[in-house]
Amino acid sequence: MTTAAAYAKAIYDLDKAKFSKEYFANLKNALESRGHRKLLPAILSEYEKLELAAERSKTRSAITPESERNRQLLELYRRLVSNN
């Protein structure tokens, strides 16, 4: 995990309500004191990747009526084939 990815993960794990302009100013000051201010664009990019992954995960986990019906039909087919 890169330094930028570690910062992004830490920010992502924070409660959205706690993240304010004051917090961002403190983060910027902390990055400057450590010499990591140049990582801000990379941190933003990594943060966006985390949000996109979470969004895609929600989409993949959604069960649609069609997929449930297909699952049931496949299960029924397997039972019929195994009995013969």
N, C-alpha and C positions, 0 to 999 in steps of 0.2 A: 504494500500500500504506500503510495506516495504521500508526501507531506500535504499536498493540496487535497488529496482524497481524504486524509485523516481529518483535516480541518472541516471539509465539507460534511463528512459523516457526523462530526461533533455538532455542527450547526443544524443538520437535518434532525438529529435526535432531540434537539431542544423543543420544548413546547412552543408552538407558533405564537401563542399569546405573550410569551416572555420576550420574543424577538422584537425589539423596538429600535428606534433611531439611536437611542442612548447606547443600547447594546452594540449596535453596529459601529458606533464611534469608538467604544471600548475595544472592540475586536480589531478595528483598524489601528488603534494605538498599540495594541499588543503585537500585531503583525509587524509594525514599524520597529518596535523595540527589539524584536528578534531578527530583523532583517528579512522578513518574509512578505513584505508589502507587494512585491512583484508577483506574488502567487495569487493575488485577488482574482484575475481573470480565470486562472486554472481552477480555483476554488469554486467560482460560480459555475464553471462548466461541469465539474464533478457533482455539484449540488443538483444541477439540472438533470444529470444522468440518474441520480438517486430518485428524484421525483418521477421521472419517466418510467423507471423500473417499477416503482410502487403503483403507478397508474396502470401499467401493463399487467401487473400481477392481479389487480382487481378485475380487469377485463377478462383475463384467463380463467379466473376462479368463478366467474359468473356462470350459473347453470341455466341454460335456456330450456324451454319446454321441448324443443326439437332434439337437443342433445340428450335429455332425460329419456325421451321416447326411444331414441336410437339405442341407448344403453339397455333399456328394458327389452327391446326386440332382439338385440344381440344375446342377452342373457337367456331369453326364451329359446332362441335358435340353438344355443349351446346345450341347453337341457334336452331338446328334441334330438339332437345329433348324438349326444352321449348315451341316450336310452336305447339306441339301435345298435 
